[in-house]
Every structure is written in structure tokens, then in C-alpha cells.
Amino acid sequence: MSSSIIPEHIAIIMDGNGRWAKEQGLKRTAGHEEGAKTVRNITEHCAKIGVKYLTLYAFSTENWSRPKLEVEFLMKLLEKYLQSEMEIYIKNNIRFNVIGDLSRFSNSLQKTIQEVKDKTKNCTAMTQVLALNYGSRDEITRAVKKLSQSGKQITQENIASFLDTADMPDVDLLIRTSGEVRLSNYLLWQSAYAEMFFTSTYWPEFTINELDDIISDFKKRERRFGGI
């Protein structure tokens, strides 16, 4: 794919793991495992084609309401994924980062997250960001509290500087899989002028080719950012 007009920041709502598993006659956990494989494929491809930031909605502030056993499985899968992906990150020169409130996670998971961040901090090809215990309203609320405590004037620029994404550009391209057409409290501030694509493909079936097709469509769109 040509590197011209490649979106600098792609955000994805990875939806449909459970429904994919159900249609395959499998447990929901199998869908999450298959979805983790898709994360690797899409991440490696984005780094190769010149995307600078890939932000993936991995676990929302609302996901705690899921069955306890499923949440516990997702926590274990996340830790296992991060441990197994360390070499992949370094091999592909990918920096790892997170957004969200990590305080609710186990000490072990928090330690693993920090370890991967530390070991990949000098990678420069792309930054993969996982949104973990993340909700946009929660993020904005936390940012406003910090801004208020800082004594700085309330401006859009100052609010943005206290968001979890303060060191990142706004979203250029936002994709949601599985056929749902909503943002689900994801990067609301950062996606103010994002181009949005909704596909009926379940996340475990989302391919590099489909991503390339979406980016090709993105290149054809005229982004006026409120202008003429």
C-alpha cells in the first residue's frame, strides 16, 4: 500500500468476539483468544505501512459488569498476551502504551504492563495503545479534576493536556467491527473530526485486506475540519 495519506492515528473498537464464538459453536473465551491473534496481525501491519499510533479498545469501564468468570479470563488473557508479545513489539520496533485507569487491575497485571512499556519505550516505528479500564467520560472527568487542581485556566488546550492521550495526535480514522454503529464512550474528545468506518465483520475475522480497503476509502475522503 502506498504510504501517501496513511492515517497517522487509527483507533479501533474491537467488537464481536463473543458473537463470532457463538456462531462457531464455541465458548466466548475462544472468541477472545482468536481476537488476540487479530490484534497481533493488525498491529504488525499498521507498523509496516506507516501508521504512527494504533489505539485499541481492549477493556472498557463498563466491561466490569460482564460475568465474573469472563472478566477473570480477560485479565489473564491480557497478561498472557503482553508477555508473549514482548518480542513481537521489539522485533517490529513498536512502542507499547496504555490509556485508562489501571488502579483497578491486579498488582501482577500492572507490573506486566509497566514492564512492557519500559522495555519498548525506545521503539520508534509505531505506538500501539491499549485502552484498558477506559471510558471517555471517565477520562475527561479525571482530566478536568487534574486541571482544576493545577490552577490553570480552563481551555480546550489545557483540558487536552491532562487527557490520557496528551502526547498523542487526535484520531484520524476510527473503525468499529461487528456491525454495531456507535462509539460506546470511546475517545469522544479525540475523535471530534475522525473519519468513521463501521464494518459488519466480527473482530476475529477482520483482516489486513479489509483494513487496507478502509484506508483506501479514507484516502478518498475530503477532510475539511469544519471549513469549506
Secondary structure, DSSP 8 states (H G I E B T S, - for coil): ---TT--SEEEEE---HHHHHHHTT--HHHHHHHHHHHHHHHHHHHHHHT-SEEEEEEEETTGGGS-HHHHHHHHHHHHHHHHHHHHHHHHTTEEEEEES-GGGS-HHHHHHHHHHHHHHTT--SEEEEEEEEE-HHHHHHHHHHHHHHHT----HHHHHHTSTTTTS---SEEEE-TT--S-TTSSTTTTTT-EEEE--S-GGG--HHHHHHHHHHHHHS---TT--
